[in-house]
Amino acid sequence: MVLQTPRRHDQIRGEPPKKYEDIYPLNFHCENWRDLWAEMKSIVLFWAERGVRIFRVDNPHTKPVAFWEYLIIGVREKYPDTIFLSEAFTKPKMMKALTKAGFNQSYTYFTWRNSKRELIEYFTELTQTEMSEYFRPNLWPNTPDILPFVLQDGGRPAFMIRVALAATLSPLYGIYSGFELCENEALPAARSISTPKNINIRSAIGMRRETSRTGSRD
């Protein structure tokens, strides 16, 4: 496919510092961009026709905003109840642009806002400026890629505080697997969770995460 349509593809890349070796990005500005965009929309419609109406879009800020506007409008013309979540940790201007392009919900900077001052300033912006008219924040205390230092160092109380804040500061929030067990061991010199999917099956108990994380309990 790549060799047959080289202009529809870019070189392998990902948002720094990530580099996705298993993904070959498409060139959304190629000469046949209309056909390409229509094909991308048809994929979403394929799943929507089969009952999938919620789509979490990974790194939408690496694609043209106009493309998302085209795709979302096209899908909602047929399935108006479709929900699109923007998983975009990027500059505020782009996050706002994606929301205005049609994304119902958006990731936020909540993951990095930990002090009282930071939280007050950030949520004042979200709730008392024009952003409150169109931006629907989805709060995540942690993600598959991000384990904030407050969770690494704060033990079980920090996990309890952060999920309580997420659940009360917005009607939309989520936690990544392992949060409920207070998993706080990160990769060396990183904020990524070291073993987020280390699952051990035990008889009579079912599936339980094998963990020795600080602050966790059975």
Phi, psi and chi 1 to 4 in degrees:
 res  aa     phi    psi   chi1   chi2   chi3   chi4
   1 MET       -  -45.0  174.5   63.6   74.5      -
   2 VAL   -64.2  -42.3  173.9      -      -      -
   3 LEU   -69.0  -31.5  -64.5  176.5      -      -
   4 GLN   -75.7  -33.3  -66.7  174.4   -6.4      -
   5 THR  -131.2   65.7   57.2      -      -      -
   6 PRO   -62.0  -29.8   24.3  -34.7      -      -
   7 ARG   -75.3  -12.0  -66.1 -175.2  179.9 -179.3
   8 ARG   -87.2   -1.0  -69.1 -170.1 -178.7 -174.7
   9 HIS  -126.9  146.0  -58.9   82.6      -      -
  10 ASP  -102.4  174.0  -69.1  -28.9      -      -
  11 GLN   -70.1  159.1   60.8 -178.7  -15.7      -
  12 ILE   -59.9  129.0  -62.9  176.3      -      -
  13 ARG  -158.8  167.6   68.0  168.2 -176.6  -95.5
  14 GLY  -156.0  165.8      -      -      -      -
  15 GLU   -66.8  127.2 -175.9 -175.9   14.8      -
  16 PRO   -54.1  141.7  -22.7   33.4      -      -
  17 PRO   -89.7   12.9   34.1  -36.5      -      -
  18 LYS   -79.7  150.1  -62.4  178.5 -178.9  177.8
  19 LYS  -141.2  111.6 -173.8  175.3 -177.8 -179.9
  20 TYR   -89.1  104.9  -59.2  110.7      -      -
  21 GLU   -80.8  -15.0  -60.4  -67.8   -8.6      -
  22 ASP  -101.6   10.6   58.9  -19.5      -      -
  23 ILE  -128.4  132.7  -62.7  174.9      -      -
  24 TYR  -109.5  100.8 -153.6   99.6      -      -
  25 PRO   -60.8  148.5  -22.0   34.7      -      -
  26 LEU   -90.4  150.6  -60.2  174.1      -      -
  27 ASN   -92.2  101.6 -179.7    0.1      -      -
  28 PHE   -77.5   -0.7  -75.0   79.6      -      -
  29 HIS  -117.7   23.2  -63.8  -67.4      -      -
  30 CYS   -70.4  171.4   64.8      -      -      -
  31 GLU   -65.6  -24.8   60.3 -176.8   26.6      -
  32 ASN  -104.3   37.1  -63.8  -36.7      -      -
  33 TRP   -61.7  -31.1   64.1  -91.4      -      -
  34 ARG   -63.5  -44.1  -70.0 -178.7  177.2   82.7
  35 ASP   -65.0  -40.2  -66.0  -24.5      -      -
  36 LEU   -64.1  -46.9  178.0   62.6      -      -
  37 TRP   -61.7  -41.4  -69.9   20.0      -      -
  38 ALA   -63.3  -37.8      -      -      -      -
  39 GLU   -67.4  -40.4 -177.7   63.7   23.4      -
  40 MET   -62.0  -41.8  -64.6  -63.4  100.3      -
  41 LYS   -64.6  -37.1 -177.7  179.5   69.3  173.8
  42 SER   -64.7  -30.5   72.8      -      -      -
  43 ILE   -66.6  -44.1  -65.2  173.1      -      -
  44 VAL   -65.4  -41.5  179.0      -      -      -
  45 LEU   -63.3  -34.4  -73.8  171.9      -      -
  46 PHE   -56.5  -46.5  172.0   87.7      -      -
  47 TRP   -77.0  -34.5  -69.9  107.7      -      -
  48 ALA   -62.8  -37.3      -      -      -      -
  49 GLU   -64.5  -20.9  -69.9  167.9   -0.9      -
  50 ARG  -101.8   15.0  -73.2  154.8  178.6   78.6
  51 GLY    99.7   -3.6      -      -      -      -
  52 VAL   -82.5  114.2  178.3      -      -      -
  53 ARG  -122.2    7.3  -58.6  -62.8  169.3   78.5
  54 ILE  -125.7  123.8  -59.5  177.3      -      -
  55 PHE  -126.2  120.0  -64.9   88.9      -      -
  56 ARG   -93.9  117.2  171.6 -167.2  171.6  -84.1
  57 VAL  -101.0  118.0 -178.6      -      -      -
  58 ASP   -80.7  126.0 -174.2   66.7      -      -
  59 ASN    51.4   52.3  -71.4  -18.7      -      -
  60 PRO   -66.0  -18.0   26.4  -35.8      -      -
  61 HIS   -71.6   -8.5   52.0  -71.0      -      -
  62 THR   -89.0    2.8   61.5      -      -      -
  63 LYS  -120.2  158.6  -48.4  -61.6 -177.2  -66.3
  64 PRO   -61.1  136.3  -21.4   32.6      -      -
  65 VAL   -60.2  -37.5  173.2      -      -      -
  66 ALA   -60.9  -34.6      -      -      -      -
  67 PHE   -62.9  -45.3  163.5   73.4      -      -
  68 TRP   -65.1  -37.9  -67.4  118.4      -      -
  69 GLU   -61.8  -44.2 -174.3  173.5   14.6      -
  70 TYR   -61.2  -48.1  159.9   83.0      -      -
  71 LEU   -66.6  -47.5 -176.9  145.9      -      -
  72 ILE   -65.9  -42.8  -67.5  172.4      -      -
  73 ILE   -61.5  -43.2  -71.0  175.9      -      -
  74 GLY   -63.8  -39.1      -      -      -      -
  75 VAL   -71.0  -41.7  171.6      -      -      -
  76 ARG   -73.1  -19.8  -71.5 -150.6 -179.5  113.0
  77 GLU   -61.8  -32.6  -76.0  178.8   -9.2      -
  78 LYS  -100.4  -33.3 -167.8  170.0 -176.1  179.4
  79 TYR  -131.9   82.5  -58.2  101.3      -      -
  80 PRO   -65.6  -14.9   22.4  -33.4      -      -
  81 ASP   -89.5    6.3   59.4  -24.6      -      -
  82 THR   -70.5  136.5  -54.3      -      -      -
  83 ILE  -111.8  133.9  -64.9  173.9      -      -
  84 PHE  -120.4  123.8  -69.8   89.6      -      -
  85 LEU  -104.6  123.7  166.6   61.1      -      -
  86 SER   -88.2  111.0  169.5      -      -      -
  87 GLU   -94.0   73.3 -170.5  -88.1  -31.3      -
  88 ALA  -125.6  108.6      -      -      -      -
  89 PHE   -99.3   95.2  -71.6  124.4      -      -
  90 THR  -151.3 -163.7 -174.9      -      -      -
  91 LYS   -67.6  146.2  -64.5  179.5 -180.0  179.1
  92 PRO   -54.2  -39.8  -26.4   35.3      -      -
  93 LYS   -60.0  -43.0 -175.7  176.4 -179.7 -179.7
  94 MET   -69.9  -39.5  174.4   57.3   75.1      -
  95 MET   -61.2  -40.1  -66.1  173.3   70.9      -
  96 LYS   -67.2  -41.0  -65.6  176.1 -177.5  178.6
  97 ALA   -63.0  -40.2      -      -      -      -
  98 LEU   -65.1  -39.8  -70.6  167.8      -      -
  99 THR   -63.5  -44.0  -59.1      -      -      -
 100 LYS   -67.3  -22.7  -68.2  179.0  179.0  179.6
 101 ALA   -76.4  -13.2      -      -      -      -
 102 GLY   136.3   -8.6      -      -      -      -
 103 PHE   -66.1  128.5  -78.8   91.8      -      -
 104 ASN   -69.2  -37.8  -55.6   79.8      -      -
 105 GLN  -134.0  159.7  -54.2  172.7   16.8      -
 106 SER  -144.0  144.1  175.3      -      -      -
 107 TYR   -62.3  162.9  -88.4   27.3      -      -
 108 THR  -135.8 -177.5   68.7      -      -      -
 109 TYR   -89.5    9.1  -62.1  133.0      -      -
 110 PHE   -53.4  -37.4  170.9   73.5      -      -
 111 THR   -56.0  -30.7  -46.9      -      -      -
 112 TRP  -104.8   -2.6  -66.8  -80.6      -      -
 113 ARG   -97.2  107.1  -59.3  -62.5 -174.4  -98.0
 114 ASN  -119.8  -34.0  -64.3  -57.8      -      -
 115 SER   -80.0  162.4   70.3      -      -      -
 116 LYS   -58.0  -45.4  178.1  179.8  178.8  179.9
 117 ARG   -61.6  -44.6  179.2 -177.3   59.7   81.2
 118 GLU   -61.7  -43.0  -70.2  172.2  -21.1      -
 119 LEU   -66.6  -43.0  -72.2  167.8      -      -
 120 ILE   -63.1  -46.4  -70.1  175.7      -      -
 121 GLU   -63.2  -43.6  -70.8 -179.4   -6.0      -
 122 TYR   -69.7  -44.7 -173.4   51.3      -      -
 123 PHE   -79.0  -18.0  -76.5   92.2      -      -
 124 THR   -65.9  -41.6  -63.9      -      -      -
 125 GLU   -63.9  -42.5  178.2 -174.8   10.7      -
 126 LEU   -70.9  -30.7  -68.0 -178.4      -      -
 127 THR  -109.7  -16.7   62.8      -      -      -
 128 GLN  -125.6   19.2  -60.6 -176.9   33.2      -
 129 THR  -125.1 -174.9   68.0      -      -      -
 130 GLU   -62.6  -17.6   79.8  -75.7  -11.2      -
 131 MET   -60.2  -28.7  -72.6 -175.2   69.4      -
 132 SER   -65.4  -16.0   64.2      -      -      -
 133 GLU   -82.1  -20.6  -58.9  -64.0  -33.0      -
 134 TYR  -140.4  -19.6   61.8   86.4      -      -
 135 PHE   -95.3  120.6 -166.6   87.6      -      -
 136 ARG  -109.7   98.3  -63.4  -65.7  174.5  -96.2
 137 PRO   -74.1  134.3   27.7  -34.3      -      -
 138 ASN  -111.5  113.2 -163.3  -43.1      -      -
 139 LEU   -94.1  132.5  -50.9 -175.8      -      -
 140 TRP  -128.8  116.1  -71.8   72.5      -      -
 141 PRO   -64.6  -30.8  -21.2   33.6      -      -
 142 ASN  -146.6  164.8   69.9  -25.2      -      -
 143 THR  -138.5  174.1   74.9      -      -      -
 144 PRO   -58.1  -24.6  -26.6   35.6      -      -
 145 ASP  -105.9  -16.0  -57.5  -52.7      -      -
 146 ILE  -126.5  122.9  -56.0  167.0      -      -
 147 LEU  -125.0   95.2 -176.5   64.1      -      -
 148 PRO   -58.3  153.7  -21.3   32.8      -      -
 149 PHE   -60.9  -30.9  -67.6  132.7      -      -
 150 VAL   -62.4  -31.6   65.8      -      -      -
 151 LEU   -82.3  -33.0  -63.3 -178.2      -      -
 152 GLN   -65.3  -35.3  -65.9 -177.3   32.1      -
 153 ASP  -106.9  -16.8  -57.3  -31.2      -      -
 154 GLY   -91.4   -7.4      -      -      -      -
 155 GLY    66.5 -164.0      -      -      -      -
 156 ARG   -57.9  -40.6 -176.5  176.8  178.7   81.6
 157 PRO   -57.0  -39.1  -28.1   37.4      -      -
 158 ALA   -63.9  -40.9      -      -      -      -
 159 PHE   -62.8  -42.1  -79.9   78.1      -      -
 160 MET   -65.6  -42.5  -63.5  173.0   67.4      -
 161 ILE   -64.9  -45.0  -69.0  170.0      -      -
 162 ARG   -67.7  -39.4  -65.9  -61.6  -70.2  176.5
 163 VAL   -72.6  -32.3   74.7      -      -      -
 164 ALA   -65.9  -41.4      -      -      -      -
 165 LEU   -63.0  -45.1  -73.3  170.5      -      -
 166 ALA   -60.8  -40.8      -      -      -      -
 167 ALA   -75.5  -20.5      -      -      -      -
 168 THR  -107.6  -20.7   54.7      -      -      -
 169 LEU   -85.4  -15.6  -71.6  172.3      -      -
 170 SER  -151.5  148.4  173.0      -      -      -
 171 PRO   -73.2   -4.8   26.7  -34.9      -      -
 172 LEU  -123.0  121.9  -54.4  167.3      -      -
 173 TYR  -154.1  164.0   80.4   99.1      -      -
 174 GLY  -153.9  159.7      -      -      -      -
 175 ILE  -132.1  147.6   57.2  175.0      -      -
 176 TYR   -87.8  147.8 -179.2   63.6      -      -
 177 SER   -49.1  129.7  176.3      -      -      -
 178 GLY   108.2  -20.1      -      -      -      -
 179 PHE   -62.1  -39.3 -173.7   93.6      -      -
 180 GLU   -65.1  -17.2   71.7  -78.4    4.8      -
 181 LEU  -105.1   11.4  -64.5  176.4      -      -
 182 CYS    58.0   40.2  -57.7      -      -      -
 183 GLU   -67.8  119.1  -67.6 -168.9  -20.3      -
 184 ASN  -132.7   20.0   65.8  -16.5      -      -
 185 GLU   -93.9  117.2 -178.0  179.6  -24.9      -
 186 ALA  -100.5  163.6      -      -      -      -
 187 LEU   -63.5  152.3  -67.9  169.6      -      -
 188 PRO   -55.5  129.1  -25.3   34.9      -      -
 189 ALA    56.9   33.9      -      -      -      -
 190 ALA  -145.5  170.7      -      -      -      -
 191 ARG  -107.3   10.3  -64.8 -167.5 -178.3 -171.9
 192 SER   -86.1  145.6  -62.6      -      -      -
 193 ILE   -70.4  133.7  -57.8  172.3      -      -
 194 SER   -74.1  -44.0   63.3      -      -      -
 195 THR  -134.5   66.6   54.8      -      -      -
 196 PRO   -71.0  -15.3   28.6  -35.4      -      -
 197 LYS  -127.5   30.6  -63.3  172.5 -178.1  175.2
 198 ASN   -84.7   92.5  179.2   22.5      -      -
 199 ILE  -104.2  135.6  -58.4  -62.4      -      -
 200 ASN  -124.0  128.5 -177.9   25.3      -      -
 201 ILE   -94.1  124.8  -59.7  177.8      -      -
 202 ARG  -120.7  135.4  -63.0 -170.2  176.5 -176.4
 203 SER   -64.7  147.7   60.0      -      -      -
 204 ALA    70.4  -11.7      -      -      -      -
 205 ILE  -114.3  -27.5  -62.5  177.3      -      -
 206 GLY    88.0 -153.2      -      -      -      -
 207 MET   -83.3  125.7  -65.1 -172.9   67.7      -
 208 ARG  -141.2  139.7 -171.0  176.7   78.9  174.3
 209 ARG   -73.8  128.5 -172.1  175.5  -57.6  -86.8
 210 GLU   -81.2  112.5 -178.8   65.0   24.2      -
 211 THR  -144.9  150.0  179.4      -      -      -
 212 SER  -129.0   30.4   57.8      -      -      -
 213 ARG   -66.5  147.2  -51.6  -68.0 -172.4  -99.6
 214 THR   -63.0  129.9  -58.7      -      -      -
 215 GLY    87.4   -5.1      -      -      -      -
 216 SER   -84.5  161.8   65.8      -      -      -
 217 ARG  -152.0  159.8   67.4 -179.3 -175.1 -176.4
 218 ASP   -74.1      -  -69.9  -17.5      -      -
